[in-house]
Amino acid sequence: MHRYHVTFTSVDGDPYSYRVATAMGTEKAVAVAAARHGGNDGPVKRRIYGVQVEDLGELDVDPGGVYVICDDDLSDRMEW
């Protein structure tokens, strides 16, 4: 289980960053971030022009053996 930092660059050059927790790799991280990025209120300037993904490493595990997901991490609940 890893945490990723996904940054989209819009057509006007603005960066939009998201942190994603997933066990399914970088492609899944991009998909989860893109789902949040798209939303229903996306003006033209939010269209994705570029993508950068940084692997921030494995998630911490609590004493009970459960992965620690932060409140500001995006994730796909269907993965759990």
N, C-alpha and C positions, 0 to 999 in steps of 0.2 A: 504494500500500500504506500503510494507516494503522494507528495504534494508538488504541484506544478504552478509556476507563475506564467500565465498566458497574457501576452500583450498583442492587441490588434492595433494596427495603424489604419486610420480612416483615409478616404481619398483626399481629404484636405490636410493630412499630416498629423492630426491629433491622435495621441496614444490613449488606449482604453485598456486597463489592466484588471485581471481577475486571478484569484488563487483558487485552485481546484484540487480536491482530494479524490484520488481514484486508484484502483488496482489494475486498471485496464490500459495504461500507457498514455503516451502523448496524444495520440489521435482522439482518445476518449476525452482527455482534458480539453482539447480544442473544441470538440463537439459540445461539451457542457458549457464552456465559456461562450461559445457562439449562440447557444440557445438563450442564455441570459442577455447577451449583447443585443440580440435582435429585438426582443421585446415587442410590444405593440406600438411603442411611441418613437420608433427609430426614424429620424429624419435622414435625408439623403447623405449628410455628412458622416453618418455612422456606418456607412457601407464599408466592409472590410477590404482593405487594399493589401495589407501585409500582416504576417503572423510571426511572432517569436514565442518560443516555449523554452522555459528554463526548468529543469528538474531540481526542486529544492530538497530532495532527499526523502527518506522514509519518514512516515508519521511516527510520533511518539506513541508508546503503549503504556497504559496505566497499570497499576499493580494487579488488576484483575485480568490482564491480557487483552483489554479492549483498546482499539485504536482511538487516539484523541483527535477529534475533528473540531476545529475552532469554529466559532459562530460565523466568521466572515469567509470560511471556506465554502466554495460551491461544491456540490456533489450530486450524483444521480442516486436518489433513494432506492431505485430499483436494483442497484448494485448490492445492496445490503440484504 
